[in-house]
Amino acid sequence: MKKYNFNAGPCVLPKAATESAIEAIRDFDNSGIGILEISHRSPGWERIMKETAALWHELLHIPENYKVLFLGGGASAEFFMVPANLMNKKAAYLQTGVWAKKAIKEAKFYGEVEVVASSEDKNYSYVPQDYAIPADADYFHITTNNTIYGTEIHKDIDSPVPVVADMSSDIMSRPVDVSKYGLIYGGAQKNVGPAGVAFVIIREDLLGKVDRKLQSMVDYRLHIENGSMFNTPPVFSIFVMHETLKWLKSLGGVEAIHQINKEKAAALYAEIDRNKLFVGTAAKEDRSIMNVCFVMSEAYKDKEADFLEYAKGRGMVGIKGHRSVGGFRASIYNACPREAVDALIACMKDFEKLNS
C-alpha cells in the first residue's frame, strides 16, 4: 500500500534529496568517504556550506547586509539566543500558540517582555489583529505559522522596531520580504531539511548592542565570523538541506512552490467545508497553508476514531491532531505532493458515503 506522509515534523522530504543523501552516506563528493564520516574542514564540505548559504540568499532574495547561519539546538535554542543578542531592556511578543508562549518564557530571563496580544482565549484558533507595537521595544517577535493550531500570518508586518520571526514551519513556502525583518529563525524539519539544524537569518547591524557579556556559543557574531563552524556543525542535516533547496530551485523557487501550496491547501479546505462530517478549527482568514487542522462535526463526534482507522487503512500517515486541538491535522509542506492531498480528499469523501 502506498503511504502518504502528513507528519507535522520531522516530515516528508523531496525524493531527490533523500536519494542524494543515501548516495552521500556511501560516498560524499567522490571522496571515498561517506557524509557521516567526512571532516567538516574538508574542501568538499566547505563548498557545501557556501553553496547552502548562497541558495538561501538566492531563493529568499536575502539582502547582502544579512547573514545566514546554520546552528544546532533547533528553534528552541533560538528562544534564548534571540533575547540574549538583541534585548537590552524590553521586547514585545505576539502570542499565537504554544511555541510563541515558550519563546516568551525564555525571553523573560533577559528583561521585560510585553505580550501585545494573545489568542489563547480561543485556543489559538485565530491571529490577533488589533494591537500596538511599543516603539521602545528592542524588537517585536512573531511566530508566523502555528503547526498545532493551523493558523498563519500571511503578510509581512510593518513595525516601528525590528521584527523577529520564528518561521520554522512556513519558511520557503511563500515569498517573504526579508528586509522587513531584523532576524528570522527556525528549525529545518518542515520545509528545508531534516531535524538537527536550525537556520538564522540576521541583519548584522543589530548585533553587538546589548550590555551583557555573551557565552561563546550564544553569540551570533562568533558564528558569523566562523561561517557557522565555530564548533562541528550538524553536517548531515545541512547536506540534506542543501539538496532540498536545490530541489526547490529546480521547481522554480519560492514563488513557484507558493502557488502549488495555495492550490493544495485550497483543495483540502474546500473538502472540509463541503463535507458534512468535518469542520475546520482555525478562523478562515487565518488558515495555514502548511498545517490544515479539522475535527469531526458535532453530529459525528463518535466517528473520530473510526475515521483515523479508516484513513490509516488508506495509507494516510500522521493525520492525528495535536492533543491541544484533537481531531486531525494534515501537514502539507513543500515536499508533500498534490497526489497525497487528493488521496486524503478521496478518503474523506468515501468515509462520508459510508456514514451518510
C-alpha positions in Angstrom: 0.0 0.0 0.0 1.3 3.5 -0.9 1.9 5.7 2.2 1.1 9.4 2.3 3.1 11.4 4.8 1.3 14.2 6.6 3.5 14.3 9.7 4.0 17.7 11.3 7.7 17.4 11.6 10.1 15.7 11.0 8.1 15.3 7.8 8.1 14.5 4.2 11.2 15.3 2.2 11.8 15.6 -1.6 12.7 12.2 -3.0 15.6 13.9 -4.9 17.0 15.0 -1.5 16.7 11.6 0.2 18.2 9.8 -2.8 21.2 12.2 -2.8 21.6 11.7 0.9 21.6 7.9 0.5 24.3 8.2 -2.1 26.3 10.7 0.0 26.3 8.3 3.0 28.1 5.8 0.8 30.4 8.3 -0.8 30.5 12.0 -0.4 31.9 14.2 -3.3 33.7 11.2 -4.8 36.0 11.2 -1.8 35.6 7.5 -1.0 34.3 8.6 2.5 30.6 8.9 3.5 29.0 12.2 4.5 28.5 10.8 8.1 32.3 10.5 8.4 33.6 13.4 6.4 35.7 16.1 8.0 33.8 19.4 8.2 37.1 21.1 7.4 37.5 19.3 4.0 37.2 21.4 0.8 34.2 19.4 -0.3 32.3 20.2 2.9 33.3 23.9 2.9 31.9 24.1 -0.6 28.6 22.6 0.6 28.4 25.2 3.4 29.0 28.1 1.0 26.5 26.7 -1.6 23.8 26.2 1.0 24.1 29.8 2.3 24.1 31.0 -1.3 20.9 29.1 -2.0 19.2 30.7 0.9 20.2 34.2 -0.4 19.0 33.3 -3.9 15.7 31.7 -3.0 14.6 34.3 -0.5 16.3 37.3 -2.2 18.1 38.0 1.1 19.9 41.4 1.1 23.7 41.5 1.3 23.6 43.0 4.8 22.1 39.8 6.2 24.0 36.6 7.2 22.6 33.1 7.2 23.7 30.8 10.0 23.2 27.0 10.5 23.3 26.1 14.1 22.5 23.2 16.5 19.8 23.3 19.2 16.8 23.7 17.0 14.4 26.7 17.2 14.1 26.2 20.9 17.7 27.3 21.4 16.9 30.4 19.4 14.2 31.2 22.0 17.0 32.3 24.4 19.7 33.2 21.8 17.5 35.9 20.3 16.9 37.9 23.5 20.5 37.3 24.6 21.8 39.0 21.5 19.0 41.6 20.9 17.3 42.6 24.1 18.7 45.3 26.3 15.7 46.1 28.4 12.4 45.2 26.7 10.9 43.1 23.9 7.4 42.7 22.5 5.8 39.4 21.7 2.7 38.3 19.8 1.3 35.1 21.5 -0.3 32.9 18.9 0.4 29.4 20.2 2.5 27.1 22.3 5.8 27.9 20.6 5.3 31.6 21.0 4.5 31.1 24.6 7.7 29.1 25.1 9.7 31.8 23.4 8.1 34.4 25.8 9.1 32.2 28.8 12.8 32.2 27.7 12.9 35.9 26.8 11.8 36.8 30.4 15.2 35.7 31.6 16.8 38.7 29.8 14.4 41.6 30.5 10.9 42.9 30.3 8.5 41.1 27.9 5.3 42.8 26.8 2.8 40.5 25.2 1.0 42.8 22.9 -1.9 40.4 22.1 -2.8 36.7 22.6 -5.3 34.3 21.0 -5.1 31.9 23.9 -8.7 32.9 24.9 -10.0 30.8 21.9 -7.3 28.1 22.0 -5.2 29.9 19.5 -7.7 29.5 16.7 -7.1 32.9 15.2 -4.3 35.5 14.8 -4.9 38.8 16.8 -5.1 41.9 14.6 -5.7 44.8 16.9 -2.6 45.5 18.9 0.1 48.2 19.2 3.8 47.5 18.9 5.6 49.5 21.5 8.2 51.9 20.0 10.5 51.4 22.9 10.9 47.7 22.5 14.2 46.3 21.2 12.3 44.0 18.9 8.9 42.6 18.1 8.7 38.7 18.0 6.1 36.8 16.0 5.6 33.1 15.1 4.4 33.2 11.5 2.8 29.7 11.4 1.4 27.6 14.2 1.6 23.9 13.4 -0.5 22.8 16.3 -3.5 25.1 15.7 -3.3 25.6 11.9 -3.1 29.4 11.8 -0.6 31.6 9.8 0.4 35.2 9.4 0.2 35.6 5.7 1.7 39.0 5.2 4.9 40.8 6.3 4.3 43.1 9.2 5.2 46.8 9.2 6.8 47.6 12.6 8.5 50.6 14.3 11.1 48.2 15.7 12.9 45.2 14.2 10.7 42.2 13.6 12.0 38.8 14.8 10.1 35.9 13.3 10.1 32.2 14.1 9.4 30.8 10.6 10.1 27.1 11.5 7.0 25.8 9.7 6.4 28.1 6.8 9.9 29.2 5.7 10.4 28.8 1.9 6.7 28.1 1.4 5.8 31.7 0.3 7.7 34.8 -0.7 9.0 36.9 2.2 10.4 40.5 2.2 13.4 39.7 4.3 14.3 43.4 4.5 11.2 43.9 6.8 12.7 41.6 9.4 15.7 42.0 11.7 16.0 38.3 12.3 14.3 35.1 11.0 14.9 31.7 12.5 13.5 28.2 12.7 14.1 24.5 12.8 14.7 22.9 9.4 12.5 19.9 9.9 9.4 21.2 8.0 10.3 22.7 4.6 14.1 22.9 4.4 15.5 19.6 5.6 15.5 17.0 8.4 15.7 17.6 12.2 19.1 18.6 13.6 19.8 22.0 12.3 18.3 25.5 12.8 18.6 28.4 10.4 19.1 32.0 11.4 18.9 35.0 9.0 20.2 38.1 10.8 20.8 41.7 9.9 24.3 42.3 11.0 23.9 45.9 12.3 21.6 44.6 15.1 24.4 42.7 16.8 26.8 44.0 19.4 24.4 46.4 21.0 23.5 44.6 24.3 25.2 45.4 27.5 25.6 41.9 28.7 28.5 39.6 28.1 27.6 36.5 26.0 28.8 33.0 26.2 30.6 32.0 23.0 28.0 29.5 21.8 25.2 32.1 22.3 27.0 35.0 20.4 25.7 35.2 16.8 28.8 37.3 15.9 31.1 34.4 16.7 29.1 32.1 14.5 29.2 34.6 11.7 32.9 35.0 12.0 33.4 31.3 11.8 31.0 30.6 8.9 28.6 28.5 11.1 31.6 26.3 12.0 32.7 27.6 15.4 32.1 24.1 16.5 31.4 21.0 14.4 28.1 21.7 12.5 25.3 19.2 12.0 26.9 18.0 8.8 24.3 15.5 7.6 21.3 17.8 8.3 22.9 20.6 6.4 23.7 18.4 3.5 20.1 17.3 3.2 19.1 21.0 3.5 21.4 21.7 0.6 19.8 19.0 -1.6 16.3 20.2 -0.6 17.0 23.7 -1.6 18.4 22.5 -4.9 15.2 20.7 -5.5 13.2 23.8 -4.6 15.2 25.8 -7.1 14.6 23.3 -9.8 10.8 23.8 -9.4 11.1 27.5 -9.9 11.9 28.6 -6.4 9.7 30.0 -3.6 7.3 31.8 -5.9 6.5 28.6 -7.8 6.1 26.5 -4.7 3.8 29.1 -3.1 1.4 28.7 -6.0 1.5 24.9 -5.6 1.0 25.2 -1.8 -2.0 27.5 -2.2 -3.7 25.1 -4.6 -3.1 22.1 -2.3 -4.5 24.0 0.7 -7.5 25.4 -1.1 -8.5 21.9 -2.3 -8.3 20.4 1.1 -10.1 23.3 2.9 -12.8 23.1 0.2 -13.4 19.5 1.0 -13.5 20.2 4.8 -16.1 23.0 4.2 -18.2 20.8 1.9 -18.1 17.5 3.8 -20.8 17.4 6.5 -18.6 15.1 8.7 -15.8 17.6 9.2 -15.3 21.2 10.3 -12.1 23.4 10.3 -10.8 24.7 13.6 -9.0 27.9 12.5 -10.5 31.2 11.6 -10.9 31.1 7.8 -8.9 34.3 7.2 -6.0 32.9 9.3 -5.9 29.3 7.9 -2.5 28.0 7.4 -1.4 26.7 4.0 1.0 24.4 5.8 -0.9 22.7 8.6 -4.6 22.0 7.9 -6.5 21.3 11.2 -10.0 19.9 11.4 -12.3 17.9 13.6 -15.5 15.8 13.3 -18.6 17.9 13.1 -20.8 17.8 16.2 -23.2 15.2 14.9 -20.4 12.8 14.0 -18.1 13.2 17.1 -18.3 9.5 17.8 -16.7 8.7 14.4 -13.3 10.3 15.1 -11.5 7.0 16.0 -13.3 5.3 13.1 -12.0 7.9 10.6 -8.5 7.7 11.9 -8.5 3.9 11.4 -10.1 4.2 8.0 -7.6 6.8 6.9 -4.7 4.6 8.2 -6.1 1.8 6.1 -5.9 4.0 3.0 -2.3 4.9 3.6 -2.6 8.2 5.5 0.2 8.7 7.9 0.4 11.4 10.7 -3.0 12.9 10.4 -4.0 12.7 14.1 -4.4 16.1 15.5 -2.3 17.5 18.3 -3.8 16.8 21.8 -4.3 20.5 22.3 -6.8 20.6 19.4 -7.8 17.0 18.9 -9.3 15.7 15.6 -7.0 15.7 12.6 -4.0 17.6 11.2 -2.7 17.3 7.6 0.7 18.9 7.3 1.1 19.7 3.6 4.6 21.2 3.5 6.5 21.9 0.3 7.5 18.3 -0.4 4.0 16.9 0.2 2.8 16.1 -3.4 -0.7 17.1 -4.7 -1.2 13.4 -5.1 -1.2 13.0 -1.3 -3.7 15.8 -0.8 -6.0 14.3 -3.4 -5.8 10.9 -1.8 -6.8 12.4 1.6 -9.7 14.2 0.0 -10.9 11.0 -1.7 -10.6 9.2 1.7 -12.8 11.9 3.3 -15.4 11.7 0.6 -15.6 7.9 0.8 -15.9 8.0 4.6 -18.7 10.4 4.2 -20.5 8.0 1.8 -20.1 5.2 4.3 -21.6 7.2 7.1 -24.4 9.1 5.4 
